[in-house]
Amino acid sequence: MPPFFVFKAPGMETISDHIGWQSFPLLEAQQRNVLGASEKNYLGDNRYAEYDRSWSREYKALRGLAETFDLPADTVVKSYEIDHALRTEQQRILADASTPWDQKLQMISKIRQETDSAMKNVLGEQAFKLYQPPPTPMLQVAH
């Protein structure tokens, strides 16, 4: 049973009549990929990157930080790219099954230090104090 009620007229069909509720996340992901490709073609690389960033919680948080400290607009983009690179690299490291656990911890620790240094340079000392780096849940679990 779905978590909400769908009211429909007799004889009216909905998509859930034909597929299971479990299929919705897959359909949503496929739809995002198709829409993303068409949007990218329409907007071009630079405008699409700007559009894509605008949906990111991390970008919004960094934009708020920049507004609070009256930082230039390009600072938001630079800091987002640094933050995004850290998130991407952390995911890559965690997904690598061939790397031993201890080495993963060392690698993530190193890139986090490098990221902190870069973010401090971009944001400045005061704004950096409020910067929230992406969490790494696996660092909190003892292995």
C-alpha positions in Angstrom: 0.0 0.0 0.0 1.4 3.4 -0.9 2.1 5.9 1.9 -0.6 8.2 0.7 -4.0 7.8 -1.0 -4.6 8.4 -4.7 -8.1 9.5 -5.6 -9.2 8.6 -9.1 -12.4 8.5 -11.1 -13.8 5.0 -11.9 -12.0 3.6 -15.0 -9.1 6.0 -14.6 -5.6 4.4 -14.5 -2.4 5.6 -12.8 1.1 4.6 -13.4 1.1 2.6 -10.1 -1.6 0.3 -11.6 1.0 -0.9 -14.1 4.3 -0.9 -12.1 5.1 -1.6 -8.5 6.0 1.2 -6.1 9.5 -0.1 -5.9 10.1 1.0 -9.5 9.7 4.7 -8.8 13.3 5.4 -7.6 14.7 3.7 -10.8 12.3 5.6 -13.0 13.1 8.9 -11.2 16.9 8.3 -11.7 16.4 7.5 -15.4 14.2 10.5 -15.9 16.9 12.8 -14.2 19.6 11.4 -16.5 17.5 12.0 -19.7 16.4 15.5 -18.5 20.0 16.3 -17.5 21.3 15.4 -20.9 18.7 17.4 -22.7 19.2 20.4 -20.4 23.0 20.2 -20.9 22.6 20.2 -24.6 20.2 23.2 -24.5 22.1 25.3 -21.9 25.7 24.5 -22.9 28.4 23.3 -20.5 29.0 26.5 -18.5 25.3 27.4 -18.0 24.4 23.8 -17.2 27.2 23.7 -14.5 25.7 26.8 -13.0 22.2 25.3 -13.2 23.4 22.0 -11.7 25.2 23.8 -8.8 22.0 25.8 -8.0 20.3 22.5 -6.9 23.1 21.5 -4.6 22.6 21.8 -0.9 26.4 22.2 -0.5 26.4 25.1 -3.0 23.5 26.8 -1.2 25.3 26.4 2.1 28.5 27.9 0.6 26.5 30.7 -1.0 25.0 31.5 2.3 28.4 31.6 3.9 29.7 33.9 1.2 26.7 36.2 1.6 27.3 36.3 5.4 30.9 37.4 5.0 30.3 39.5 1.9 32.6 37.4 -0.3 32.7 37.7 -4.1 30.5 35.5 -6.3 33.5 33.6 -7.8 34.5 32.6 -4.3 31.3 30.5 -4.0 32.1 28.7 -7.3 35.7 28.1 -6.3 34.8 26.8 -2.8 32.0 24.6 -4.3 34.4 23.1 -6.8 36.9 22.3 -4.0 34.2 20.8 -1.8 32.8 18.8 -4.7 36.2 17.5 -5.5 36.6 16.3 -1.9 33.2 14.6 -1.9 34.0 12.9 -5.3 37.4 11.7 -4.2 36.0 10.4 -0.8 33.4 8.4 -2.7 36.0 7.0 -5.1 38.3 6.0 -2.2 35.5 4.3 -0.3 34.3 2.4 -3.4 37.7 1.0 -4.2 37.6 -2.6 -2.9 41.3 -3.2 -3.6 42.5 -0.6 -1.1 43.0 -1.7 2.5 40.9 0.0 5.2 43.8 1.6 6.9 45.1 3.1 3.7 41.6 4.4 2.9 41.6 6.2 6.2 45.0 7.7 5.5 44.1 8.8 2.0 40.9 10.5 3.2 42.7 12.2 6.0 45.3 13.6 3.6 42.8 14.9 1.1 40.7 16.5 3.9 43.8 18.3 5.2 44.5 19.5 1.6 40.9 20.6 1.2 40.9 22.5 4.5 44.0 24.4 3.4 42.5 25.3 0.0 39.2 26.2 1.6 40.9 28.5 4.1 42.7 30.3 1.3 39.5 30.7 -0.8 37.0 31.6 2.0 39.3 33.4 4.4 39.9 32.7 8.1 36.6 33.9 9.4 34.3 32.2 6.9 36.4 29.0 7.0 35.6 28.6 10.7 32.0 28.1 9.7 32.7 25.8 6.8 31.2 22.4 7.3 33.2 19.8 5.4 31.3 16.8 4.1 30.9 14.0 6.7 32.6 10.7 6.3 30.5 8.2 8.3 33.1 5.5 7.9 35.6 7.6 9.8 33.4 7.4 12.8 33.2 3.6 12.8 36.1 1.7 14.3 37.4 -1.0 12.1 
